[in-house]
């Protein structure tokens, strides 16, 4: 009976003067696919421009002195070798992405000047050997725990703060001791270096770079480390986190602009800032006024809905 219902739709009956507008599908609803352009020779890689640090607790404006123009690989498909998946690759001059084996490679850590190893692990007792090996070379070793991909979202800001704090601290220390500012370098790694750690690095790019959404962040990670694997779950997690990053920046921008709007150039408050004291004596709205406003609001909603669906054909069937 179920098969007959699926195969014989309403529009298939000869006595029904209707035909279906869209194809029938019986799969579970799913979010739309996120397409990430692969790194090729002909596609243009997005530019790397550091965002302003307004609203951030840590001043990272010194990173703008770095030249990020020519660090992105444009021919990863030709240069990439299968053996490189066991190595770590540079994403930014102060940020590397790699597997657990790279954290154990003391020669690599010393050669590249890695000063911090940040492990992305499922449990507190995992990747202990890699962290111990890295602690013999690096100045600092840290970790974030995320049992599943979905547990990564609240860890993204923590990882960004740990990376930026270490980079700034090493720069300040070398400036005071040697008289020359040297950035710290952070290696972010997990078991394979292709999933959880790649998502953390992509989230860091979204937070650190200017106008760098989730698609661009994943594209850069794959251009630098071609074996990075962002499945549909990670893509949707990063897309949701990009909305969070945009909301935080909007709030920080509004908070930064509010004091400047309330104070004139001579230092005296604007008349708008005095309005709260005057509005306290305003009488409350009556019940009739509230009803009138509700009626007007309902009419506006209906009009806006009509405009929203004006050019859409959402009817499931139409006449033959």
C-alpha positions as CSV (number, residue, x, y, z in Angstrom):
1,X,0.0,0.0,0.0
2,X,2.8,2.4,0.8
3,X,4.5,1.6,-2.5
4,X,1.3,2.4,-4.3
5,X,1.0,5.7,-2.6
6,X,4.6,6.7,-3.5
7,X,4.3,5.6,-7.1
8,X,0.8,7.0,-7.7
9,X,0.8,10.7,-6.8
10,X,-2.2,13.0,-7.1
11,X,-1.1,14.3,-10.4
12,X,-0.7,10.8,-11.9
13,X,-4.4,10.0,-11.7
14,X,-6.1,10.6,-15.1
15,X,-9.2,12.1,-13.5
16,X,-7.3,14.8,-11.6
17,X,-6.7,18.0,-13.7
18,X,-3.5,18.9,-11.8
19,X,0.2,18.2,-12.3
20,X,2.9,18.5,-9.8
21,X,5.2,21.6,-9.8
22,X,8.2,19.9,-8.2
23,X,9.7,16.4,-8.0
24,X,8.7,14.2,-5.1
25,X,11.5,13.2,-2.7
26,X,11.3,10.9,0.3
27,X,14.7,11.5,1.9
28,X,15.1,13.2,5.2
29,X,15.4,17.0,5.2
30,X,19.0,18.2,5.2
31,X,20.8,21.6,5.0
32,X,22.0,22.7,1.6
33,X,25.4,21.5,0.6
34,X,28.4,23.9,1.0
35,X,30.7,23.9,-2.0
36,X,34.3,24.7,-1.3
37,X,36.2,25.4,-4.5
38,X,39.3,23.2,-4.7
39,X,42.8,24.8,-4.9
40,X,43.6,24.7,-8.6
41,X,46.0,26.6,-10.9
42,X,43.3,28.8,-12.4
43,X,41.2,29.7,-9.4
44,X,42.1,32.8,-7.5
45,X,42.9,32.3,-3.8
46,X,41.3,34.8,-1.4
47,X,43.5,37.6,-0.1
48,X,44.8,37.5,3.5
49,X,44.1,40.8,5.3
50,X,44.2,41.0,9.1
51,X,41.1,42.4,10.7
52,X,41.0,45.2,13.2
53,X,41.4,44.2,16.8
54,X,38.7,46.5,18.1
55,X,36.6,44.8,20.7
56,X,39.3,42.2,21.4
57,X,41.0,41.9,24.8
58,X,44.5,41.4,23.3
59,X,46.1,43.9,20.9
60,X,47.3,42.0,17.8
61,X,47.9,45.0,15.6
62,X,51.6,44.1,15.3
63,X,50.6,41.2,13.0
64,X,49.7,43.8,10.3
65,X,53.4,44.4,9.8
66,X,53.7,40.9,8.2
67,X,53.4,40.3,4.5
68,X,50.7,37.7,3.8
69,X,50.4,38.2,0.1
70,X,52.5,35.4,-1.2
71,X,52.2,32.7,1.4
72,X,49.2,30.8,-0.1
73,X,50.1,27.9,-2.4
74,X,48.5,28.3,-5.8
75,X,49.5,24.9,-7.3
76,X,48.8,22.5,-4.5
77,X,47.5,19.9,-6.9
78,X,50.9,19.6,-8.6
79,X,53.2,20.0,-5.7
80,X,51.3,17.8,-3.2
81,X,52.7,14.4,-2.4
82,X,51.0,11.7,-0.4
83,X,53.8,11.5,2.1
84,X,53.3,15.2,3.1
85,X,50.2,14.2,5.0
86,X,52.6,13.0,7.8
87,X,54.2,16.5,7.9
88,X,52.9,19.9,9.1
89,X,52.3,22.7,6.8
90,X,52.4,26.5,7.4
91,X,49.0,28.2,7.2
92,X,50.2,31.6,8.4
93,X,53.7,32.7,9.3
94,X,52.9,32.0,13.0
95,X,50.4,29.1,12.6
96,X,51.1,25.5,11.4
97,X,48.7,22.6,10.9
98,X,49.7,19.0,11.0
99,X,49.2,15.5,12.5
100,X,50.3,14.0,15.7
101,X,53.5,12.7,14.1
102,X,54.6,16.3,13.4
103,X,54.4,17.1,17.1
104,X,56.7,14.2,17.8
105,X,59.2,15.3,15.2
106,X,61.7,17.3,17.4
107,X,63.9,18.1,14.4
108,X,60.9,19.7,12.6
109,X,60.0,21.7,15.7
110,X,63.5,23.1,16.1
111,X,64.0,23.8,12.4
112,X,60.7,25.7,12.1
113,X,61.1,27.5,15.4
114,X,57.8,26.1,16.8
115,X,57.3,27.6,20.3
116,X,53.9,26.1,21.2
117,X,52.1,22.9,20.4
118,X,48.3,23.0,20.7
119,X,46.6,19.6,20.7
120,X,43.0,19.1,19.7
121,X,42.0,15.8,21.4
122,X,38.9,13.9,22.3
123,X,39.8,13.2,25.9
124,X,42.3,14.6,28.4
125,X,44.3,11.4,28.4
126,X,44.8,11.2,24.7
127,X,47.8,12.5,22.6
128,X,49.9,12.5,25.8
129,X,53.0,11.1,24.1
130,X,52.9,13.8,21.4
131,X,52.5,16.5,24.0
132,X,55.4,15.2,26.1
133,X,57.7,15.1,23.0
134,X,56.7,18.6,22.0
135,X,57.3,19.9,25.6
136,X,61.0,19.1,25.2
137,X,61.3,21.6,22.4
138,X,58.5,24.1,22.7
139,X,58.1,26.8,25.3
140,X,54.5,26.0,25.9
141,X,52.1,23.0,25.3
142,X,48.4,23.3,25.4
143,X,45.3,21.4,24.6
144,X,41.6,21.7,24.0
145,X,39.2,18.8,24.5
146,X,36.3,18.1,22.1
147,X,34.7,14.6,22.1
148,X,32.7,15.3,18.9
149,X,32.8,17.8,16.1
150,X,29.8,19.7,17.6
151,X,31.8,20.1,20.8
152,X,34.4,22.2,18.9
153,X,32.2,25.3,18.6
154,X,32.6,26.6,22.2
155,X,36.3,25.7,21.9
156,X,37.0,27.9,18.9
157,X,37.3,31.2,20.9
158,X,39.4,29.5,23.5
159,X,41.9,28.2,20.9
160,X,42.1,31.6,19.2
161,X,42.8,33.2,22.5
162,X,45.5,30.7,23.4
163,X,47.2,31.1,20.0
164,X,47.1,34.9,20.1
165,X,48.2,35.1,23.7
166,X,51.2,32.9,23.1
167,X,52.3,34.8,19.9
168,X,52.1,38.1,21.7
169,X,53.8,36.9,24.8
170,X,56.8,35.4,22.8
171,X,57.1,38.7,20.8
172,X,57.1,40.8,24.0
173,X,59.7,38.5,25.7
174,X,62.1,38.5,22.7
175,X,61.7,42.3,22.4
176,X,62.7,42.8,26.0
177,X,65.5,40.2,26.2
178,X,67.1,40.4,22.7
179,X,65.9,43.8,21.5
180,X,64.3,42.3,18.4
181,X,60.7,41.2,18.2
182,X,60.2,37.6,17.1
183,X,56.8,36.0,16.8
184,X,55.9,32.8,18.4
185,X,54.9,29.9,16.2
186,X,52.0,27.6,17.1
187,X,51.5,24.0,15.8
188,X,47.9,22.9,15.9
189,X,47.5,19.2,15.6
190,X,45.2,16.2,16.2
191,X,45.5,12.5,15.3
192,X,45.4,13.0,11.6
193,X,45.8,16.8,11.2
194,X,42.9,16.7,8.7
195,X,39.7,17.2,10.7
196,X,39.4,18.6,14.2
197,X,42.7,20.6,14.1
198,X,41.8,21.8,10.6
199,X,38.5,23.1,11.8
200,X,40.2,24.9,14.7
201,X,42.6,26.5,12.2
202,X,39.8,27.5,9.9
203,X,37.9,29.1,12.8
204,X,41.1,31.0,13.7
205,X,41.3,32.3,10.2
206,X,37.7,33.5,10.3
207,X,38.3,35.4,13.6
208,X,41.7,36.8,12.7
209,X,41.4,37.8,9.0
210,X,39.2,40.5,7.7
211,X,36.0,39.4,5.8
212,X,37.1,35.8,5.7
213,X,34.1,33.5,5.8
214,X,34.0,29.8,6.3
215,X,34.3,28.9,2.6
216,X,37.5,31.0,2.3
217,X,38.9,29.6,5.5
218,X,38.4,26.0,4.4
219,X,39.8,26.8,0.9
220,X,43.0,28.2,2.4
221,X,43.5,25.2,4.7
222,X,43.1,22.9,1.7
223,X,45.5,25.0,-0.4
224,X,48.2,24.8,2.3
225,X,47.4,21.3,3.5
226,X,45.7,19.5,0.6
227,X,44.7,16.5,2.7
228,X,42.5,18.6,5.0
229,X,39.1,16.9,5.1
230,X,36.0,19.1,5.8
231,X,32.9,16.9,5.7
232,X,29.3,18.2,5.7
233,X,29.2,18.3,9.5
234,X,32.3,20.4,9.8
235,X,31.2,22.7,7.0
236,X,27.9,23.4,8.7
237,X,29.6,23.9,12.0
238,X,32.0,26.5,10.5
239,X,29.2,28.2,8.7
240,X,27.3,28.6,12.0
241,X,30.4,29.8,13.7
242,X,30.9,32.4,10.9
243,X,27.5,33.8,11.9
244,X,28.6,34.0,15.5
245,X,31.8,35.8,14.5
246,X,29.8,38.3,12.4
247,X,27.4,38.9,15.3
248,X,30.3,39.5,17.7
249,X,31.9,42.0,15.4
250,X,28.6,43.8,14.9
251,X,28.1,44.1,18.7
252,X,31.7,45.3,19.2
253,X,31.3,47.9,16.4
254,X,28.1,49.2,17.9
255,X,29.6,49.4,21.4
256,X,32.6,51.3,20.0
257,X,30.4,53.8,18.2
258,X,27.9,54.4,21.0
259,X,30.2,56.6,23.2
260,X,31.2,58.7,20.1
261,X,27.6,59.3,19.2
262,X,26.7,60.5,22.8
263,X,29.6,62.9,23.1
264,X,30.2,65.9,20.8
265,X,33.6,67.1,19.7
266,X,33.7,69.7,22.6
267,X,33.2,67.0,25.2
268,X,29.6,67.9,26.1
269,X,26.9,65.3,25.8
270,X,24.4,65.5,23.0
271,X,20.8,66.4,23.6
272,X,19.8,62.8,22.9
273,X,21.7,61.6,26.0
274,X,19.4,63.8,28.2
275,X,16.3,62.2,26.9
276,X,16.0,59.4,29.4
277,X,15.5,61.8,32.3
278,X,12.8,63.7,30.4
279,X,11.0,60.5,29.2
280,X,10.6,59.2,32.8
281,X,7.7,61.6,33.3
282,X,5.9,60.5,30.1
283,X,2.5,58.8,30.9
284,X,2.0,55.2,30.1
285,X,0.2,54.1,27.0
286,X,-3.5,53.4,27.4
287,X,-5.1,50.1,26.5
288,X,-6.8,51.6,23.4
289,X,-3.4,52.9,22.1
290,X,-1.9,49.5,22.5
291,X,-4.7,47.8,20.6
292,X,-4.4,50.3,17.8
293,X,-0.6,49.7,17.5
294,X,-1.2,45.9,17.5
295,X,-3.7,46.3,14.6
296,X,-1.3,48.4,12.6
297,X,1.5,46.0,13.2
298,X,-0.6,43.1,12.0
299,X,-1.5,44.9,8.8
300,X,2.2,45.6,8.2
301,X,3.1,42.0,8.6
302,X,0.5,40.9,6.2
303,X,1.7,43.4,3.6
304,X,5.3,42.4,4.1
305,X,4.4,38.7,3.7
306,X,2.6,39.5,0.5
307,X,5.6,41.2,-0.9
308,X,7.9,38.4,0.2
309,X,5.9,35.8,-1.7
310,X,5.0,38.1,-4.7
311,X,7.3,36.5,-7.2
312,X,7.4,33.0,-5.8
313,X,5.5,30.1,-7.2
314,X,5.1,27.8,-4.2
315,X,1.9,26.0,-5.1
316,X,2.5,22.3,-5.2
317,X,0.2,21.7,-8.1
318,X,-1.1,23.6,-11.1
319,X,-3.7,23.1,-13.8
320,X,-2.8,20.9,-16.7
